[in-house]
Amino acid sequence: MPKPLDLSDYSLDDLSSLIDEATKLRAEKVEARKQELRSELDAKRKEVEAELAKLGAPTSGPRLPAGLSEGRKRVARFTYRHPKTGDEWPGKGGVKAGWEDILDKGDVGDVRKEKLTPYRKAIER
């Protein structure tokens, strides 16, 4: 790493110009490095595709985990409706505000499921 510069004698305009030049140079270097990495990645992809072709595997198209298609999102199958407020909650994550009268913060798994069952409502798809 180069020795730090003594910038104390620079004027405000000089410092601003220096910052602008350094920012532009940094952006150019970042872009050049991105291009290098893209080239390396492309070369590696071609190597892997060649190996896959030798094995008879498909070499194009998206390879998603079995059972998943593009754009598919996991959605809760049930929601729970609070008996007093009517507030709905999927039952995931921490105990939502307003549900403390039904659930304790430490309720997990079967305990949570058992306490929420009376308030369960199926989601229509």
GUTORZA-516133 format. One record per residue (C-alpha): residue in three letters; x, y, z. Coordinates in steps of 0.1 Angstrom, whole numbers. Example, Ala and Ser with C-alpha at 12.3 -4.5 7.8 and 13.67 -1.06 7.14 Angstrom:
// residues 2
<ALA,<123,-45,78>>;
<SER,<137,-11,71>>;
END
This chain:
// residues 125
<MET,<0,0,0>>;
<PRO,<14,34,-9>>;
<LYS,<25,58,18>>;
<PRO,<-3,81,30>>;
<LEU,<-2,116,15>>;
<ASP,<0,147,35>>;
<LEU,<-31,166,24>>;
<SER,<-31,193,51>>;
<ASP,<-18,219,26>>;
<TYR,<-44,212,-1>>;
<SER,<-72,238,-6>>;
<LEU,<-109,227,-4>>;
<ASP,<-111,228,-42>>;
<ASP,<-80,207,-46>>;
<LEU,<-93,181,-21>>;
<SER,<-127,180,-39>>;
<SER,<-109,175,-73>>;
<LEU,<-88,148,-58>>;
<ILE,<-118,130,-44>>;
<ASP,<-136,133,-77>>;
<GLU,<-106,118,-96>>;
<ALA,<-102,91,-70>>;
<THR,<-138,82,-72>>;
<LYS,<-137,79,-110>>;
<LEU,<-105,59,-109>>;
<ARG,<-120,35,-83>>;
<ALA,<-152,31,-104>>;
<GLU,<-130,22,-135>>;
<LYS,<-110,-3,-115>>;
<VAL,<-141,-19,-100>>;
<GLU,<-156,-22,-135>>;
<ALA,<-124,-37,-149>>;
<ARG,<-123,-62,-120>>;
<LYS,<-159,-72,-127>>;
<GLN,<-151,-78,-163>>;
<GLU,<-121,-100,-153>>;
<LEU,<-144,-120,-129>>;
<ARG,<-171,-124,-156>>;
<SER,<-144,-137,-180>>;
<GLU,<-132,-162,-154>>;
<LEU,<-167,-172,-146>>;
<ASP,<-176,-177,-183>>;
<ALA,<-144,-198,-188>>;
<LYS,<-153,-219,-157>>;
<ARG,<-189,-223,-170>>;
<LYS,<-177,-236,-203>>;
<GLU,<-154,-261,-186>>;
<VAL,<-183,-274,-165>>;
<GLU,<-206,-276,-195>>;
<ALA,<-180,-296,-213>>;
<GLU,<-177,-320,-184>>;
<LEU,<-215,-323,-182>>;
<ALA,<-217,-329,-220>>;
<LYS,<-192,-358,-216>>;
<LEU,<-215,-373,-189>>;
<GLY,<-246,-368,-211>>;
<ALA,<-262,-342,-188>>;
<PRO,<-281,-312,-203>>;
<THR,<-260,-281,-205>>;
<SER,<-285,-254,-210>>;
<GLY,<-316,-241,-193>>;
<PRO,<-322,-233,-157>>;
<ARG,<-315,-261,-132>>;
<LEU,<-338,-256,-103>>;
<PRO,<-342,-279,-73>>;
<ALA,<-367,-307,-79>>;
<GLY,<-403,-296,-74>>;
<LEU,<-396,-258,-77>>;
<SER,<-404,-237,-106>>;
<GLU,<-394,-202,-113>>;
<GLY,<-414,-176,-94>>;
<ARG,<-429,-201,-70>>;
<LYS,<-430,-187,-35>>;
<ARG,<-438,-206,-3>>;
<VAL,<-471,-194,11>>;
<ALA,<-486,-203,44>>;
<ARG,<-514,-228,40>>;
<PHE,<-533,-214,70>>;
<THR,<-537,-181,88>>;
<TYR,<-550,-175,122>>;
<ARG,<-577,-149,131>>;
<HIS,<-576,-133,166>>;
<PRO,<-610,-138,183>>;
<LYS,<-611,-103,197>>;
<THR,<-594,-81,172>>;
<GLY,<-599,-101,139>>;
<ASP,<-563,-95,132>>;
<GLU,<-548,-123,109>>;
<TRP,<-514,-138,113>>;
<PRO,<-497,-167,94>>;
<GLY,<-483,-180,127>>;
<LYS,<-447,-178,116>>;
<GLY,<-418,-161,133>>;
<GLY,<-420,-144,166>>;
<VAL,<-452,-138,185>>;
<LYS,<-470,-109,168>>;
<ALA,<-481,-80,188>>;
<GLY,<-516,-85,200>>;
<TRP,<-513,-122,203>>;
<GLU,<-497,-122,237>>;
<ASP,<-530,-131,254>>;
<ILE,<-531,-164,235>>;
<LEU,<-494,-172,230>>;
<ASP,<-464,-169,253>>;
<LYS,<-431,-158,238>>;
<GLY,<-415,-192,244>>;
<ASP,<-443,-212,227>>;
<VAL,<-428,-231,198>>;
<GLY,<-437,-262,178>>;
<ASP,<-465,-284,191>>;
<VAL,<-473,-261,220>>;
<ARG,<-478,-231,196>>;
<LYS,<-498,-253,172>>;
<GLU,<-521,-266,199>>;
<LYS,<-528,-231,212>>;
<LEU,<-535,-217,177>>;
<THR,<-556,-245,164>>;
<PRO,<-590,-230,176>>;
<TYR,<-582,-198,156>>;
<ARG,<-570,-216,124>>;
<LYS,<-585,-205,91>>;
<ALA,<-577,-221,57>>;
<ILE,<-564,-199,30>>;
<GLU,<-585,-200,-2>>;
<ARG,<-564,-203,-33>>;
END
